[in-house]
Amino acid sequence: MKDHLTGLKFSDIIWRDNGFFYSTYEQQGTFGKTYGQKVFYHSLETEQGDDVLIFERSEHPDREFSFQTLAEERFFILKEYNKEINKINFYYVDYESETTQLRPLLSNISFDLDLIEYHNDKFIGFNTYLNNNGNIIEIDPSNLYNWREIVPEYKQALLIKAIPFADRMILIYKEGQHQLITIADYDGKLLHRMDFQLATTVRGFNGNPNDEEVLYGVSMYTIPPVVYRFNIKTFKDKPTKTTRVTFDYQNIEYKELECLTSDSVTIPMILVYEKGLMPDGNNPMILEAYGGFGVVEKPSFDPAIVHFIHEGGIYAFASIRGGGEKGIDWAKQGKGNHKQTSFDDFISAAEFLIEKNIQIPISWPSRESPTEVW
């Protein structure tokens, strides 16, 4: 078998034409440091030794790269991370140009930027420069550093994902503990808005640029995924796949709370319990949090939570600092030398539940993920 590749680790596989891009690393021993990333292109039905080296930084082996294609494989985009000075460089190949060599696009960008599409001869980017929650910008290759804002930052909603289509974008936000979907054109005009109930996770909407119908799924801690078919032109949807359950999912209540930390910062919380339950401090409780890597909590169906609730328990989730629920600044406040803040927030959440007589001050289960080194 010719298409047998070795040495791949933490690699994306990005398909283009009759092959794909991938990356390899050097490594010192089985558990040694991973360094020296290289990006290759592999043509199908060829040996790995014939693969084309696309990019490396032999003089800077600690640098890392990510890569993608845009505009139906017209562009190959490579993103280089220089962690020593916290800068990003972009390179690109335009396969419709006379030369297909990798060329510089943007240099020494000091913030996070993702290119998501190429529309009307301009790159479309998801940007967090000088804003906490993210916006959508347009970059003209003939005037690379004079960017135009298409969709502004929403102060009350965090932009999680932008999905481009031929003449519009689907934008997924988190507004407090609710998810929000908007559809906008490439001039920023709002075409449609979809609101979802508390603690709902919405996934999907992926498709090809010219698709008019896409699939998306909705789930909660106590509701398994329901898949809908959605028309991005008419904005009509209908369920296509559901999961049968053996419990009354409508007999479960979700409640949104806020608690103050020891340094007077407001932490969002969610409680989940059976309808009619009056918390009096005697109910079993699980308090969970994450608070690392800027990760945004996306509630998903968990049968264990359902069983716990039906046995009289209360499930609680606290969006502590270090996570991404309130944007980049929120994540930074629980990162690195500030990691203790995440643990203090978790303690504050537990103390709040005790103070409100939702839980008594005894040993109780908690699930905070170990992210001390982040």
N, C-alpha and C positions, 0 to 999 in steps of 0.2 A: 504494500500500500504506500503510494508516494506521499499522500497528504497526511503524514504523521509528523507532528511538530512537538518538539521538546523544549524545555526551558521556560515555558510560559508560566507566569505567576502574577496574580492581581491584574490580569490583562483584559481589556475590552476587546471584543471582536466586532469590527466595523466593516460590513460588506460593501464592496464597490466593484461593479463590472463582473469579471470572472474570477474574483478572489476576495481577499479581505486584508485589513490592516490589523496588526497585533503588536504586542510589545514583550520584550524579555528583559531579564535582569542578570547581573552578575551576583554571585553569592559566595560568601566565605564559609564553607562547611555547611552541614545540614541545617544548623540553627543560627548561622552567622548573619551578619548585617546584609541586607538587600540593597544593592546600589547599582549604578551604571545602567539605567534604563535605556533601551533602544527600541525604536519603532520600525517595523518591517511591513512590507506588502507581500503577501503570498498568493500566487496564481494557482488555481485548482489544477490537480493532476501534475504537479511538479514537486521536485524534492525541496526540502527546507533550505538546503545549501544554495539553491538558486534564488532565494527570496531577496527582494530589493530593500536595502537599508534606506529608510526615509529620513530618520533624524536620530542624532545622539549628541551628548555633550561630554566627550571624553575628558575634557579639562575640568568639568564640573560634575563628577559622577553622582552627587547627591541631589541633583535637580530631577524633578518629576514632570511627566507629560500626560496630558489627556488628549483625545482626538475624536473626530466625528466627521460626518459628511452632511452637506446641506444642499438644498435646491435640487432634489432628486439626483444626487451624486455628482452634481456639477462641481462642487467645491469640497476639498479636503481641508479641514481646519485642525491645526495643532496648537495646543495651549501649553506653554512652558511655565512652571512655577519655580521662582527663585526665592526660596524661603529665607535665605540669608538677609535679604533686604526687603522681603515681603512685596515683591514685584511680579507681574505676570507679563509674558510676551505671547503674542499671537502670530502664527504663520499660516499661510494658505497656499493651496494649488487650485488654479482655475483650469479645469480640463477643457474649457472652450477657448482658451487663449492659445497663442502661438507657442508659448513655452509652458511646460508642465512641471517646472521646477518649484520647489518650496520657496516662497518669498515672504518677507516680513509684512505683517499687516498692522499690528499695534505693538508698541514697545513701552516697557516700564510702566505698565498700568498698576497703580497702587491700591486697587480695590477689586472686588469680585465682579466679573462680567462673563456672561455666557451668551454666545451667539446662537440663536435658535432658528433663523431663517434668512433667506435672501429674497427680497420682494421689491419689484420696480427698480432694479439696479442698486439696491441698498441693503446692507446687512441690518437685521433686526436683532436687538440684544436685550437680555434680561439683566438688569443692572442694580447694584446696591451702593453706588457712589453717592456720598453725601445724603443718603437716606437710609432709614432703618428697615423699612418694610418692602422695598423693591419697586422698581418701575420698568416700563418698556421704552426703549430708545431706538432711534434709527441712525445708522452710520453710513455716510456717503463715502465710498472708496476714494473719490476725488478730493475729499476734504475730511480726512479721517478723524480729526479731533474737534470738529464742530458738530456735535451731536444734537439731534432733535428729539425731544421727549414726545412720545406718542401717548402712552398711558401713564398718568402721574402716580406718584406714591399716594396710597390711601393711609392716613394716619391711624385709622382704627382697624385696618385689616392687613395681614401679612400675605404677600404674594408668594405662594408656594411653588407654582408651576405654570408655565405658559406653553400652550400647544398650538403650533401654527398650522393654518390651512391656506387654501389658495387666496381667499380674499378676506379672511378674518382669523382671529385668534380666540381660543378658549383659555380663560385665565382662572386658575384655582386659588382661592384665598382662604385664610383662616381669620375669622372675625370674632375675637374672644374665643369662646368654646364652640363656635358654630362654623361650619364650612359654607363658603359662598362661591358660586360660579358666575362669572360674567363672560359675555361674548362681545368683542369689540372688533371694528375693522382696523385697517392699517393707518388710518388717520386718527384713531383713538375714539371714534364715535361708539358709544355704548349701544349695542343692539339688543341685548337680552340679559336678564339676571335670574338666577336660580338660588333660592334660599333653602337651607336644610335645618332640621331640628337639632337641638343640643346633642353634642357628642356623636355626631354622625361623621363617618369617613366616606369620602367620594373618591373613587379611583377610576382610571381609564381615560376615555375620550381620545385615545390614540388612533391614528389613521393616516392614510396617504393624503397629500395636499388637496387633491380634487374630490375626495370623498365627501358625500353629503350626509351619510349616516355613520354613526360611530356607536360603540358600546361603552357604557359606564356602569360601575357597580356601587352600591350603597350598603354600608354595614355599620353596626354599633356593637358595644360590648355584649349586648344580649340579643342581637338580631343578626343572623348569618347573612352573607351577601345576597342582595337582590340585583339582578342585572337588567339594565334597560337598554333599549335601542333608541337613539336620539338623533333627530334630524337637525343639523346645524343651520339649515335655511329656514325651516318652518318653526323650529324650536319645540316640536311635539315629540313626546317620548311615550314608550309603552314597555311594560315589563316583558322580558323574554325568558328569564330563568329565575326560579325561586327555590328555596330549600324548605322542606317540610320540617316542622319542629314539634316536639311532644310536650311543650309547655305553653302557657298563655303569655306570649311576649307583650301583650297589651296591659298586663297586670304588673308591669315594672315601671318605676318612676325614676326620672333623672332630675337632679337638682343642681343648680349652679350656685357656688358660694365663693366668697373671697375672704382671705385672712391676711392679717398684717404680720410681717416678719419682725425680728428683733431690731432691725434698722428701719422699720416703718415703710417697707415696700409691700405692695399689694400682690398676693399670690392667688391666681385663679385655681379653683378646685371644682371637682365634680363628685357628687354622691349618687350612688345607684342602689335602689332597694325596692322591695315590694310595695305596691300601693297600699295605703292604709296603715303602714308601719309608722309608729310614733317613736323615733329614737329617744331613748331615755338613759343612755349610758350603760345599758346592760346587754346590748346586742353585740354579737361577734363582729369584728371589723377587720378589713384588710386595707391598709393605706399603701398606695404605690406611687412612685415618681421615677423619673429618669434623670434629667438634668445634665446631659452631656452631649458634646459634639454638635451643638446647635440643632439637635434632632427635634422635630415637631411631632408631638404625640398624635397618632392616628388610630383611634379606637377600632379594634377589630373583634369579631365574635370570639368569645371564650366560654366554652361550656362549663368550665370550672367556676367562673363568676356566676353564671346562671344557677348552678347547683348551690353555691354558697348563699346567694340571695334567697332562694326558695327555702333554705334552712334557717331563715331569719337573720342572715348576715347583711352587713352594709359594706359596699365596695366604694373606695374613695381614690381619686387620682388628683395629685397636686402638680401643677405646672411650675416647678421650681426653676430658679435661674441656672444657667448652663445649658438648658434646652433652648429650642428655637421658637417657642410659642409666641413670644413678643418681639421677635426680630433679632438682628445681629447684636445690638447693645445688650439685650437680655442674655444672650448666649455668652458674651464676653464677661459679664459680671459673675459667671460661675465657671470660669476657665482658668487654667494654669495656676498662678499664685492666688487666684480668687476662688479656688475650688472649694474651700471651706464654706463659702457662701451657700453652695448647693446643699450641703449637709445641714447648715443652720436653718435654711428654708424648710427643709424636711421636718426638722424638729419643731419649728414654728407651726407647721401644718398640724402635727400631732397634738401640740399643746392647744391649738385652737379648737380642735375636735373635743378635747377634754373639757376645755373652758365652756363650750356650748352644750355640754352634757350629752354629746353624741357618742362619746366613748369614755370609759372610766380609766384612771391612770394606773393601769397594770400592764404587765408584759403582753404584747399583742403582735400579730404578724404584720410585717412590713416588707415591701419589696422595692428597695432602691438599688438601681443598677450601679455596679462599681466602676466609676469613671474618674477616679482620683487623679490619674496622670494627665487627663486632657486639659 
